[in-house]
Amino acid sequence: MRNYMQFLNPQILCFLFFSALLLCLVETKSTIEPCNSSNSCPSLLSYLLPWDSKLSEIATRFNVNFFDILASNSLFPITPSSAHQILSAKSQVKIPISCSCVDGIRRSMSTIYTVHAADTLASISEGYGGLVSAEQIKIVNAINATNPLTYRGTLVIPLPCTCFDNVNNGGNAIYMSYVVQRRESLGSIATKFGTTVSDLETVNGFGEATVDPGDILSIPIAACSSATLNWYDESMIVPNGSYTLTATNCIKCTCEPTDITLQCVPSGLDVPCYNLRCKGSNLIIGDQCVDLSQTACNVSQCVYRGHRGGKILSSMKKSSYLECPDSLCHSGPSCWPSSSPYPEDPFGMSPKPSPSLPLPVSKAALRTLASSGRLGPFLFNVLQLFLLKFIIYFLI
């Protein structure tokens, strides 16, 4: 028995050696989109953290703003301490990037890496979670014996991305590059991201539904677009389940998972914002009011329309229904703003006139009051209201 084992072990070892060698020679699959234009598109990377990292470190690694990472992952609010938030290893983070056309194919070349003292091509590649190989970094940066890695030198990191005109099956979409992990199948990945195996096969040009660890797939993520919203000189496409900030961070536009429609409201961030109220209305952007009549449910909404020269644009949108949708508040016929998750007055303006203050009175109205002998009582009432508000102010 012992002699048999001595004879068998070298065969097993040899078999394992050549199996490992063959696995090393098999190249991972990646989706490549040919292109012939200079335009770029928004894209996403699905980044599996190789180690614990601060949000600011991740932002620096990919040359993006940390608040754009927060927006892509639907994390809100944004605070001064957000950049120092630590994400644990193996966390999946969406990274927003711009996908360009470079040498006839789509890829992102905007990430620049500064070489550290102990870096190797392999360690740099590992830091990007399998999104780029050491060989790709070597080729793009022409690293060789005469041009080695140098401390504090800079490298271009080629990252995978696709655009496909930001369309999938007739709807708006943003494409995310995803690295296949161990024990994953095309079916499990399709379920994870709310799509189908056949859709992934079509997008990635697969002849069969098999994937291997390390393969990079292009996954379509349904998105909301401003193309049909009549915005002034501004276009926007936002992935499902995320948001973006616009109008100098005054407006937050969200693409909800259950409703592929942009919902724009004041961001509530500590930035100076003006023109948030719709002209001739008590409503600020994002507010709506319901007016019930005997025959219909009339809804008025103050909607965002873009920005120009520092000015935020908005307009009133009116809709009528036979019955009010369940999502609307129908507490009464008066048209006042609906409740908002933001503070009562975060922008130096009240969403509706305060009932404790007298309304403005014209000179003609004052002359009428004087001629009728009612000016004295009127002024007394105004003085009472003023004194009452003055007392309440100091008591609070």
LUMRO-184005 format. One line per 5 residues: their letters; for each residue x, y, z of C-alpha. Coordinates in steps of 0.5 Angstrom, whole numbers. Example, Ala and Ser with C-alpha at 12.3 -4.5 7.8 and 13.67 -1.06 7.14 Angstrom:
AS	25 -9 16 ~ 27 -2 14
# end
This chain:
MRNYM	0 0 0 ~ 6 5 2 ~ 9 3 -5 ~ 3 5 -9 ~ 2 12 -5
QFLNP	9 13 -7 ~ 8 12 -14 ~ 1 16 -14 ~ 3 22 -11 ~ 7 25 -16
QILCF	2 24 -21 ~ -3 27 -17 ~ 2 33 -16 ~ 3 33 -23 ~ -4 34 -25
LFFSA	-5 39 -20 ~ 1 43 -23 ~ -2 43 -30 ~ -9 44 -28 ~ -7 51 -24
LLLCL	-2 53 -30 ~ -8 52 -35 ~ -13 56 -30 ~ -7 62 -30 ~ -7 62 -38
VETKS	-15 62 -38 ~ -16 70 -39 ~ -22 73 -36 ~ -28 75 -40 ~ -30 83 -41
TIEPC	-35 87 -45 ~ -32 91 -50 ~ -36 97 -53 ~ -33 99 -60 ~ -34 107 -61
NSSNS	-32 112 -66 ~ -34 119 -63 ~ -31 123 -57 ~ -37 124 -53 ~ -37 121 -46
CPSLL	-43 118 -42 ~ -44 117 -34 ~ -42 110 -32 ~ -42 106 -26 ~ -36 101 -23
SYLLP	-38 96 -17 ~ -32 96 -13 ~ -31 91 -8 ~ -27 94 -2 ~ -20 90 -1
WDSKL	-19 93 6 ~ -22 97 10 ~ -22 104 7 ~ -25 111 9 ~ -30 114 4
SEIAT	-25 120 3 ~ -19 115 1 ~ -24 111 -4 ~ -26 118 -7 ~ -18 119 -8
RFNVN	-17 112 -11 ~ -22 113 -16 ~ -21 121 -17 ~ -28 123 -16 ~ -32 127 -10
FFDIL	-34 123 -4 ~ -41 126 -4 ~ -42 123 -11 ~ -40 116 -8 ~ -45 118 -3
ASNSL	-50 120 -8 ~ -49 114 -12 ~ -50 109 -6 ~ -56 113 -4 ~ -53 116 3
FPITP	-56 122 6 ~ -55 127 9 ~ -48 129 7 ~ -44 132 13 ~ -37 135 14
SSAHQ	-36 128 18 ~ -38 124 12 ~ -31 124 8 ~ -28 120 15 ~ -34 115 15
ILSAK	-30 108 15 ~ -33 102 10 ~ -31 95 12 ~ -27 90 7 ~ -32 86 2
SQVKI	-37 92 2 ~ -40 93 -5 ~ -39 101 -7 ~ -42 104 -13 ~ -37 109 -16
PISCS	-39 114 -21 ~ -34 115 -27 ~ -34 118 -34 ~ -34 113 -40 ~ -30 116 -46
CVDGI	-28 113 -52 ~ -21 112 -53 ~ -17 108 -58 ~ -24 106 -61 ~ -27 103 -55
RRSMS	-30 105 -49 ~ -26 106 -42 ~ -25 110 -37 ~ -18 114 -37 ~ -19 119 -32
TIYTV	-16 115 -26 ~ -9 117 -24 ~ -5 113 -19 ~ 1 116 -15 ~ 6 110 -13
HAADT	8 109 -6 ~ 14 106 -4 ~ 12 99 -3 ~ 8 99 -9 ~ 8 93 -14
LASIS	4 93 -21 ~ 0 87 -17 ~ -1 91 -11 ~ -4 97 -15 ~ -8 92 -18
EGYGG	-11 89 -12 ~ -13 96 -9 ~ -18 96 -15 ~ -22 90 -13 ~ -21 86 -20
LVSAE	-23 92 -24 ~ -16 92 -27 ~ -10 87 -28 ~ -3 88 -27 ~ -2 87 -34
QIKIV	-7 92 -36 ~ -3 98 -32 ~ 3 95 -35 ~ 1 96 -42 ~ -2 103 -41
NAINA	3 106 -38 ~ 9 102 -42 ~ 12 100 -36 ~ 19 96 -37 ~ 26 95 -35
TNPLT	28 102 -38 ~ 21 105 -35 ~ 20 102 -28 ~ 15 104 -23 ~ 18 110 -19
YRGTL	16 112 -12 ~ 11 118 -13 ~ 11 117 -20 ~ 4 117 -23 ~ 0 112 -27
VIPLP	-6 112 -31 ~ -11 107 -29 ~ -15 104 -35 ~ -22 102 -32 ~ -28 98 -36
CTCFD	-34 102 -38 ~ -40 102 -43 ~ -45 107 -45 ~ -49 103 -50 ~ -53 110 -51
NVNNG	-55 110 -44 ~ -61 105 -47 ~ -63 98 -45 ~ -70 95 -48 ~ -72 102 -50
GNAIY	-72 105 -43 ~ -66 109 -40 ~ -60 106 -37 ~ -53 107 -34 ~ -49 101 -35
MSYVV	-45 98 -29 ~ -38 94 -29 ~ -39 88 -24 ~ -33 83 -23 ~ -36 76 -22
QRRES	-34 73 -15 ~ -33 66 -13 ~ -40 61 -13 ~ -43 67 -17 ~ -47 65 -23
LGSIA	-51 69 -29 ~ -57 67 -26 ~ -55 70 -19 ~ -52 76 -21 ~ -59 77 -25
TKFGT	-63 76 -19 ~ -58 81 -15 ~ -59 87 -20 ~ -66 86 -22 ~ -65 84 -29
TVSDL	-65 77 -33 ~ -60 72 -35 ~ -62 73 -43 ~ -61 81 -42 ~ -54 80 -39
ETVNG	-53 75 -45 ~ -55 80 -50 ~ -51 86 -47 ~ -45 82 -46 ~ -45 78 -52
FGEAT	-45 71 -49 ~ -46 65 -53 ~ -47 61 -47 ~ -50 63 -39 ~ -43 61 -36
VDPGD	-39 66 -32 ~ -32 65 -28 ~ -29 69 -22 ~ -26 75 -25 ~ -30 76 -31
ILSIP	-32 83 -32 ~ -40 84 -34 ~ -43 90 -36 ~ -50 90 -32 ~ -56 95 -34
IAACS	-59 99 -29 ~ -65 103 -30 ~ -65 110 -30 ~ -69 117 -29 ~ -68 122 -35
SATLN	-70 129 -35 ~ -70 129 -43 ~ -78 129 -42 ~ -78 134 -37 ~ -77 141 -41
WYDES	-71 143 -37 ~ -68 149 -39 ~ -61 148 -41 ~ -59 142 -37 ~ -60 134 -38
MIVPN	-59 129 -33 ~ -59 122 -32 ~ -59 118 -25 ~ -59 111 -24 ~ -65 107 -20
GSYTL	-64 108 -13 ~ -59 114 -12 ~ -59 121 -13 ~ -55 127 -15 ~ -54 134 -13
TATNC	-55 140 -18 ~ -56 148 -18 ~ -50 149 -14 ~ -52 143 -9 ~ -59 147 -8
IKCTC	-63 141 -11 ~ -63 134 -10 ~ -66 130 -15 ~ -68 122 -14 ~ -69 116 -18
EPTDI	-73 112 -13 ~ -73 104 -14 ~ -80 104 -15 ~ -82 110 -19 ~ -77 111 -25
TLQCV	-79 118 -25 ~ -74 124 -23 ~ -77 127 -16 ~ -73 134 -15 ~ -73 137 -8
PSGLD	-69 142 -4 ~ -63 139 -2 ~ -63 142 5 ~ -56 143 5 ~ -52 149 9
VPCYN	-51 153 2 ~ -55 159 0 ~ -61 158 -5 ~ -65 163 -8 ~ -72 162 -12
LRCKG	-74 156 -9 ~ -81 158 -9 ~ -86 158 -15 ~ -88 164 -18 ~ -95 166 -16
SNLII	-95 161 -11 ~ -94 159 -4 ~ -91 152 -6 ~ -83 151 -6 ~ -80 146 -11
GDQCV	-82 139 -9 ~ -89 141 -6 ~ -96 140 -8 ~ -103 142 -6 ~ -109 138 -7
DLSQT	-116 142 -9 ~ -122 138 -8 ~ -128 139 -12 ~ -135 136 -13 ~ -132 133 -20
ACNVS	-125 132 -19 ~ -119 132 -15 ~ -114 138 -18 ~ -107 137 -16 ~ -102 143 -17
QCVYR	-94 141 -16 ~ -88 146 -16 ~ -83 143 -20 ~ -76 144 -22 ~ -74 146 -29
GHRGG	-67 147 -29 ~ -62 153 -27 ~ -59 159 -31 ~ -54 164 -29 ~ -54 162 -21
KILSS	-62 162 -22 ~ -66 156 -20 ~ -72 155 -25 ~ -79 152 -23 ~ -86 152 -26
MKKSS	-93 150 -23 ~ -95 143 -26 ~ -103 142 -26 ~ -106 135 -26 ~ -113 133 -25
YLECP	-116 126 -23 ~ -123 123 -22 ~ -121 121 -15 ~ -115 123 -11 ~ -109 118 -12
DSLCH	-107 115 -5 ~ -100 118 -5 ~ -103 125 -5 ~ -106 128 1 ~ -113 130 1
SGPSC	-114 134 8 ~ -118 140 5 ~ -120 144 -1 ~ -115 149 1 ~ -108 149 -3
WPSSS	-102 149 2 ~ -96 146 1 ~ -96 138 3 ~ -91 136 9 ~ -84 136 8
PYPED	-78 132 11 ~ -74 139 11 ~ -74 144 16 ~ -80 149 16 ~ -75 155 14
PFGMS	-68 152 12 ~ -68 157 6 ~ -69 164 9 ~ -76 164 7 ~ -83 161 9
PKPSP	-87 156 5 ~ -93 160 6 ~ -95 166 10 ~ -95 166 17 ~ -102 167 20
SLPLP	-100 171 25 ~ -98 177 21 ~ -102 182 18 ~ -103 182 10 ~ -100 188 6
VSKAA	-106 193 5 ~ -106 198 -1 ~ -106 206 0 ~ -113 205 -3 ~ -116 201 2
LRTLA	-113 205 7 ~ -117 211 4 ~ -123 207 4 ~ -122 205 12 ~ -121 212 14
SSGRL	-127 215 10 ~ -131 210 13 ~ -129 211 20 ~ -126 204 21 ~ -118 206 21
GPFLF	-117 207 28 ~ -120 200 30 ~ -116 197 24 ~ -109 200 26 ~ -111 198 33
NVLQL	-112 191 31 ~ -105 191 27 ~ -101 194 33 ~ -104 188 37 ~ -102 183 32
FLLKF	-95 186 32 ~ -94 186 40 ~ -97 179 40 ~ -91 177 35 ~ -86 181 39
IIYFL	-88 178 46 ~ -88 171 43 ~ -81 172 40 ~ -78 174 46 ~ -81 168 50
I	-78 163 45
# end
